[in-house]
Amino acid sequence: MTLPTDLLNHLRDRLGPDSRQAERVVEEIISDYDEPVETFVRRRHAELQRQGLRNVEIFAHLHEELNSRWFPGPHATERQLRRWVYG
């Protein structure tokens, strides 16, 4: 993966990390936002269940998270979220 040079330079200028630290930060951010929406929904559903939330709360929370994150394509309905989780 080719990392954006301007972003790496900005991180070095602002935060002072050596070039490898800046690269790791950018790679981590890009990989987090590169996760397919269906995978994100299944992963977050399981995490929120482990925290003791009920499905009504989980799907409302997922809907809010999806609206605040960048994903390619349209936003999902609650019905789509349920299908991704339960098949």
Residue frames relative to the residue before (quaternion, step in Angstrom):
aa qw qx qy qz dx dy dz
M 1.0000 0.0000 0.0000 0.0000 0.00 0.00 0.00
T 0.2881 -0.7368 0.5856 0.1766 3.56 -0.91 0.91
L 0.2696 -0.7853 0.5406 0.1357 3.54 -0.66 1.13
P 0.5562 -0.6192 0.4330 0.3460 3.58 -1.07 0.69
T 0.4260 -0.7365 0.4738 0.2273 3.57 -0.55 1.23
D 0.6541 0.5231 -0.3270 0.4378 3.59 0.93 -0.83
L 0.6443 0.5068 -0.3204 0.4748 3.57 1.06 -0.69
L 0.6404 0.5124 -0.3211 0.4735 3.59 0.97 -0.81
N 0.6597 0.5021 -0.3070 0.4673 3.58 0.93 -0.85
H 0.6264 0.5352 -0.3289 0.4616 3.57 1.02 -0.80
L 0.6578 0.5028 -0.3100 0.4674 3.58 0.92 -0.88
R 0.6523 0.5083 -0.3170 0.4644 3.58 0.92 -0.86
D 0.6728 0.5040 -0.2961 0.4534 3.59 0.94 -0.89
R 0.7460 0.4265 -0.2232 0.4603 3.58 0.90 -0.94
L 0.8124 0.3014 -0.1210 0.4843 3.55 0.85 -1.01
G 0.3951 -0.7623 0.4369 0.2681 3.54 1.22 -0.37
P 0.4032 0.7095 -0.5118 0.2685 3.65 1.06 0.34
D 0.5295 -0.5741 0.4850 0.3934 3.55 -1.20 0.39
S 0.7157 -0.4929 0.2647 0.4181 3.58 -1.16 0.45
R 0.6442 0.5259 -0.3383 0.4404 3.64 0.98 -0.72
Q 0.6376 0.5172 -0.3369 0.4610 3.61 0.98 -0.76
A 0.6452 0.5131 -0.3227 0.4651 3.58 0.95 -0.85
E 0.6456 0.5227 -0.3185 0.4567 3.58 0.96 -0.84
R 0.6565 0.5104 -0.3193 0.4545 3.60 0.92 -0.85
V 0.6383 0.5244 -0.3298 0.4570 3.58 0.97 -0.83
V 0.6846 0.4773 -0.2890 0.4690 3.59 0.84 -0.96
E 0.6401 0.5231 -0.3268 0.4581 3.61 0.94 -0.83
E 0.6592 0.5136 -0.3086 0.4543 3.57 0.96 -0.87
I 0.6583 0.5004 -0.3079 0.4706 3.57 0.94 -0.85
I 0.6682 0.4991 -0.3032 0.4609 3.58 0.88 -0.94
S 0.6738 0.4870 -0.3153 0.4576 3.61 0.89 -0.85
D 0.6166 0.5430 -0.3499 0.4501 3.59 1.06 -0.67
Y 0.7428 0.3912 -0.2199 0.4967 3.57 0.91 -0.88
D 0.5957 0.5624 -0.3620 0.4448 3.59 1.27 -0.08
E 0.4636 0.6873 -0.4365 0.3496 3.58 1.31 -0.13
P 0.4735 -0.6660 0.4839 0.3132 3.63 -0.82 0.90
V 0.6113 -0.5987 0.3778 0.3536 3.56 -1.05 0.81
E 0.6415 0.5267 -0.3382 0.4435 3.62 0.96 -0.78
T 0.6492 0.5074 -0.3079 0.4756 3.58 1.01 -0.82
F 0.6286 0.5354 -0.3223 0.4629 3.55 0.99 -0.86
V 0.6635 0.5131 -0.3053 0.4509 3.60 0.88 -0.97
R 0.6772 0.4825 -0.3024 0.4661 3.61 0.85 -0.91
R 0.6597 0.5100 -0.3098 0.4568 3.59 0.94 -0.88
R 0.6974 0.4651 -0.2814 0.4670 3.59 0.83 -0.97
H 0.5976 0.5554 -0.3672 0.4467 3.61 1.03 -0.71
A 0.6738 0.4871 -0.2940 0.4715 3.58 0.87 -0.94
E 0.6460 0.5195 -0.3225 0.4569 3.61 0.95 -0.83
L 0.6930 0.4733 -0.2776 0.4676 3.58 0.89 -0.93
Q 0.5967 0.5392 -0.3599 0.4729 3.61 1.11 -0.60
R 0.6564 0.5091 -0.3133 0.4602 3.60 0.95 -0.85
Q 0.6490 0.5023 -0.3120 0.4787 3.58 1.18 -0.50
G 0.5840 -0.6300 0.3447 0.3784 3.57 1.30 -0.01
L 0.4564 0.6779 -0.4659 0.3392 3.59 1.19 0.20
R 0.4196 -0.6747 0.5483 0.2609 3.56 -1.22 0.61
N 0.6951 -0.5065 0.3146 0.4017 3.56 -1.21 0.48
V 0.6079 0.5503 -0.3644 0.4414 3.60 0.97 -0.75
E 0.6850 0.4651 -0.2702 0.4914 3.57 0.95 -0.91
I 0.6424 0.5464 -0.3209 0.4310 3.57 0.97 -0.90
F 0.7081 0.4563 -0.2856 0.4569 3.60 0.76 -0.96
A 0.6093 0.5181 -0.3568 0.4827 3.61 1.08 -0.57
H 0.6497 0.5128 -0.3034 0.4721 3.56 1.00 -0.88
L 0.6507 0.5159 -0.3133 0.4607 3.60 0.93 -0.89
H 0.6303 0.5371 -0.3334 0.4507 3.57 0.97 -0.85
E 0.6569 0.4981 -0.3017 0.4788 3.60 0.96 -0.86
E 0.6641 0.5063 -0.3092 0.4550 3.59 0.90 -0.91
L 0.6613 0.5085 -0.3158 0.4521 3.58 0.91 -0.85
N 0.6678 0.4957 -0.3045 0.4644 3.58 1.04 -0.69
S 0.7156 0.4317 -0.2605 0.4834 3.59 1.17 -0.40
R 0.6732 0.4553 -0.2894 0.5056 3.61 1.28 -0.12
W 0.4660 -0.6516 0.5191 0.2980 3.53 -1.29 0.39
F 0.1195 0.7443 -0.6493 0.1010 3.53 -0.89 1.04
P 0.4680 -0.6473 0.4982 0.3373 3.58 -1.02 0.64
G 0.7510 0.3784 -0.2770 0.4649 3.56 -1.07 0.66
P 0.6893 -0.4926 0.3428 0.4059 3.55 -1.33 0.09
H 0.5736 -0.5711 0.4585 0.3668 3.52 -1.30 0.37
A 0.4714 -0.7023 0.4727 0.2474 3.55 -1.14 0.68
T 0.4317 -0.6467 0.5603 0.2854 3.53 -1.25 0.55
E 0.6570 -0.4867 0.3729 0.4386 3.59 -1.24 0.21
R 0.6151 0.5499 -0.3465 0.4463 3.58 1.04 -0.72
Q 0.6487 0.5018 -0.3142 0.4782 3.60 0.98 -0.81
L 0.6213 0.5388 -0.3412 0.4553 3.58 1.00 -0.80
R 0.6659 0.5047 -0.3000 0.4602 3.56 0.90 -0.91
R 0.6442 0.5178 -0.3229 0.4610 3.59 0.99 -0.77
W 0.6511 0.5106 -0.3234 0.4591 3.59 0.98 -0.79
V 0.6810 0.4786 -0.2896 0.4726 3.57 1.02 -0.75
Y 0.8257 0.2804 -0.1030 0.4785 3.57 0.74 -1.07
G 0.5078 -0.6798 0.4041 0.3418 3.59 1.26 -0.15
